[in-house]
């Protein structure tokens, strides 16, 4: 059994799908095992109407303000419901709190485990001062659809919606139910969205065995096209530090106050590098990367357990590839600081919030104990705001193989890789329930556009969205309607 939360070995995949390589690529995502996929290119054809209307539908979706906080995802629910109503597909919705809407609709099929198409409606805030267009304008300009959520993740939501509508319109018998789910609050942890829906409306996920969500897509590294399929994530642990002290007037500085205590605690954390550790799958990843490194680094990558004893190697890795470096240790980022609401008042209380990400085998409580030692001030309280459990999905299911097959048909010679994400998505809720969950959006995103995710001028090329929608339509129809054969069956336990 592989270490929890990290990549599973793909050597058991059938050799008929290509030459299996132990190769890893690290960029914003981190990849361990990959297999070449080759096939005759798919015949060129006019895209379906469901694909060609995707850009306008995404632009309209971007104009629906669902910035979180506060969310107001019920506005997005109304937009999606209107499109489902036009197609004659009944849907249901529920609010976890006023304005925090969640939607679902089901196409019924046979007895095979159901497929969930999941996306989140909420988007992160955007500062219009730094955008070339209105972040909520849903502008189509120079071949791009521009707006907050174009990549994260209303674009993927529209691809899923259009595939769902196309499946309904095809009228073919289905081997399994397909459920479209759109949720609130992912950007803040999912407590009002996927997590709430699983607890309060478990019927939405009845019979579910598979799920498609965000987390992976296509990218060019040099001349090599790679499609990542996210199968697990580093474990988030969000903490709040609280310090208290005597209040007073800012004109009479105190030797110790809530703010000074907190600043010292934050400085100690910022200056601390938690001990490096190598978990097995990360060792395999670096070993796979070794042949592609400069000659002087190949031995280090191939023998990572020894290499992490070299501070120079670790410093160089952190500068050149901070994401890869983060897979070698627990991390904490200082993200929010709060004190007085008046400049001339020394507050009674000050708080500092931390975004910590733990290696999958790390016990959160033990980590908090270690953090208290770093802070070295018993007057600073540590409160857990959010903590998830590690979970992973095997890369040997029929859905994963259908993704590989789709990539091979549309992008001959591309690599399909199972990836580990340093961030998190709602997929962890479903992996905890035993649902095979994959992060996969079938679009190729240029490096120049990736910075738009949580950044400025978020955009997706309209042509890319059309092509991705066509891919998603084929993938969903294949998985839900095509008969299974021996190569497309899940391995028996």
C-alpha positions, 0 to 999 in steps of 0.5 A: 500500500503506498504512503497515504496521500501520494502517488500510486505506482503506475507500473501495473497499468496494461502495457497495451496503453504505451511504454510505462515510464517512471518520470516526473515533471514539477511545475505548479503541479508535481508528477510522479509516474507517467505513461506515453499514450499514442493513437491515430489522431482523431478525425477533424470534424466540426465541433458540436453546437454544445461546444460552440456555444460554450464561450458565450455561456462562460462569458455570461457565467463570469458576469454573475458575481459570486466572489467569495466572500461573501459568495452569493452562489445562489446567483450562479445556481439561478444561471445554471438552473435556467440552462438546465430548464431550457433543456428540460432537465429537472434540477434541485438546489439548497442553500447552506446559508442565505445566498450560499446556493448549491445545485444538482441534477441527475441523468439516470442510467444503469447500475454501474457506479455513478459519475459526479461532474463537480465544480464550484461556483464561487470565485476569489476576489479581484482588484479591478485596478490591476485588470485590463477589463472589468474582472466581472465583465465576462468580456470576449476580446482578441479570441479570449474570454476574460474574467474572474473564474475563467480558469478557476473554475467556471470555465471547467463548470461550463465544459461539464455543463455542456457535456451533461446537456449533450449527453441528455440530448443524445438520448442514448442508454446509459450504463451509469447515472451522471450527476451534475453538481455545482457547489458554494464556498470551495475557495474558503474550504467548502464548509458551505458547499461540498462538505455541507452537501455531503452531510445534509443531502447525501442523496445527491451522491447516492451510488457515486463511484467516480468524480471529475473536478478541477486540479489538472490540465494540459501544459507544454514543457518545452516541446512536450505536451503533458496532461496532469490528472490530480489524484491527491493533495498536500494536507492543509492545516489552517491556524490562528494565533491569538495574543492578548495584553494590556490595552492602552494609548499609542502615545505610551508604548508598552514593553510587551503588548498583544501585538509585540508578542504576536510579531515575535511569534510570527518572526520565529515561524517565518524564520523556521524551516521545518526539517526536510523529510522524504516520503517514498513517492516523492523519492520516486518522483525525484528519481524519475526526474534525475535523467532530465536534470543537469549532469551535476544534479542527477545524482542528487535527484536519484539519491534524494534521501542523502541529498536533503542533508545538503543545505546548499541543495535545498536552498537552490531547489527552493529558489529554482522550484519552490513547489518541488521544495515544498514536497520535502517538508511541512510549510507555513505561510503567514497570511493574515494579521489583525490588531487594533482598528484605530492607529492610536489604540494598543489592542487587547488582542491581536491575531495572526493566521497561518496557511500550513501544508503538511506532508501526508504522513504528518499528524496535525496535532503533533505538528501543532505541538512542534509549532508551539515549541517554535513560538516559545510563548505560552501566552500565544494561543493556537487555534485550528481553523481547518484541517483535512485528512489525507486521501488519494485515488488510484490511477488504475480505474476505468475513468483514468483509462478513459482519460488516457484514451481521450488524450491519446486520440486528441493529442497523440504523443502527449504524456498523461501523468498522475499528479500531486497538488500542493494546494487543495480542492473539494475532491478530498471530501469525496476521497474520504467517502471512497469515491474515485476523484480526479482533477482533470480539465481537458484544456491546454493552458499556456504558461502565460495564462496560468498566472491568471488563477487567483491573479490578474487578467484571468482568461481562457482562449475561446478556441481552447474552451471549445476544444476542451468542451468537445473532449469533455463531451466525448469523455463523459459519453464514453464513460457513461454510455459505451460498453465496458471491455476487459481493458476498461474494467476496474481491477478486481480487489 
